Amino acid sequence: MEIAVTHDVSERPQEDGFLRMAPTSYGSLGENREKTMSLWNGPARVGGLVLLCSALAQAALANDFPTSARVLYVNSCIVGGKASYFEMLSKCACALDELAEHVTYDDYDTMQTVVNAMTIGGERGNELRGNEGLKPLQKRYAELNAQAREHCFLNPQ
């Protein structure tokens, strides 16, 4: 008994309701394949590559946060949460991704440094807390952080 094997198969329902794989002809496949391949030759290919490169560049700009900064943010967020570890991990990572969409890492680093420095006690902390030039950075960080937390369903701290 000879069995012919083909690469093109289609699903056909049987009387018992189960699907079986059955060979089909190559006639229409070859014609469609040639038409499909001709679309990727020429301007469509170049345009597709330009769009892909543009999308990757945008993703790279939104993702310029170093891994260590991401880990520190997510860990501190998890510690402050009241939900399970894995729920907080997802929500906190979401919040950082949301922040990364709105600010560059350099801006985030500056704002976070200002916010953290304002918690220093004593005279050194008073110098920073009394500096009116730093208050807009502190306010912007608080607003962005609140928006990110709301977007990712984190309860306010």
PEVENMO-V23638 format. One record per pair of residues at least 6 apart in sequence whose ideal C-beta (glycine too) atoms are under 8 Angstrom apart, sorted by the first residue. I is the first residue (numbers start at 1). J is the second residue. D is the distance in whole Angstrom. If there is no record, write none. Layout:
i = [I | I]
j = [J | J]
d = [D | D]
//
This chain:
i = [4 | 6 | 6 | 6 | 8 | 8 | 8 | 8 | 8 | 9 | 9 | 9 | 9 | 10 | 10 | 10 | 11 | 11 | 11 | 11 | 12 | 12 | 12 | 13 | 13 | 14 | 40 | 61 | 62 | 62 | 63 | 64 | 64 | 64 | 65 | 65 | 65 | 65 | 66 | 69 | 69 | 69 | 70 | 70 | 73 | 73 | 73 | 73 | 74 | 74 | 74 | 74 | 77 | 77 | 77 | 77 | 77 | 77 | 78 | 78 | 78 | 78 | 80 | 81 | 81 | 81 | 81 | 81 | 81 | 82 | 83 | 91 | 91 | 91 | 92 | 92 | 94 | 94 | 94 | 95 | 95 | 95 | 95 | 95 | 95 | 96 | 98 | 98 | 98 | 98 | 99 | 99 | 99 | 99 | 100 | 102 | 102 | 102 | 103 | 103 | 108 | 110 | 111 | 111 | 111 | 111 | 111 | 112 | 114 | 114 | 114 | 114 | 114 | 115 | 115 | 115 | 115 | 117 | 117 | 118 | 118 | 118 | 118 | 118 | 119 | 120 | 128 | 146 | 149 | 149 | 149]
j = [23 | 23 | 24 | 26 | 23 | 24 | 25 | 26 | 29 | 21 | 22 | 23 | 24 | 21 | 22 | 24 | 19 | 20 | 21 | 22 | 19 | 20 | 22 | 19 | 20 | 20 | 48 | 104 | 100 | 101 | 100 | 100 | 104 | 105 | 96 | 100 | 105 | 108 | 105 | 105 | 108 | 109 | 93 | 96 | 92 | 95 | 96 | 99 | 89 | 92 | 93 | 96 | 88 | 91 | 92 | 95 | 96 | 154 | 85 | 88 | 89 | 92 | 157 | 87 | 88 | 91 | 92 | 154 | 155 | 155 | 91 | 152 | 153 | 154 | 152 | 154 | 148 | 151 | 152 | 145 | 148 | 149 | 151 | 152 | 154 | 148 | 147 | 148 | 151 | 152 | 108 | 144 | 145 | 148 | 108 | 144 | 147 | 148 | 111 | 144 | 141 | 137 | 137 | 138 | 140 | 141 | 144 | 141 | 128 | 134 | 137 | 138 | 141 | 137 | 138 | 141 | 142 | 125 | 128 | 125 | 128 | 129 | 134 | 138 | 125 | 128 | 134 | 156 | 155 | 156 | 157]
d = [7 | 4 | 8 | 8 | 7 | 5 | 8 | 6 | 6 | 5 | 6 | 6 | 7 | 8 | 6 | 5 | 5 | 7 | 6 | 8 | 7 | 6 | 5 | 6 | 8 | 5 | 8 | 8 | 6 | 5 | 6 | 8 | 6 | 5 | 7 | 5 | 5 | 7 | 7 | 7 | 8 | 7 | 8 | 6 | 7 | 8 | 5 | 8 | 7 | 4 | 6 | 6 | 7 | 8 | 4 | 6 | 8 | 7 | 7 | 4 | 6 | 6 | 6 | 8 | 4 | 7 | 7 | 7 | 8 | 7 | 7 | 5 | 6 | 5 | 8 | 7 | 8 | 7 | 4 | 8 | 4 | 5 | 7 | 5 | 6 | 7 | 7 | 4 | 5 | 6 | 6 | 6 | 7 | 5 | 8 | 6 | 8 | 8 | 7 | 6 | 8 | 7 | 5 | 7 | 6 | 4 | 8 | 7 | 7 | 5 | 5 | 6 | 7 | 8 | 6 | 5 | 8 | 8 | 5 | 7 | 5 | 5 | 7 | 7 | 7 | 7 | 6 | 7 | 8 | 7 | 8]
//
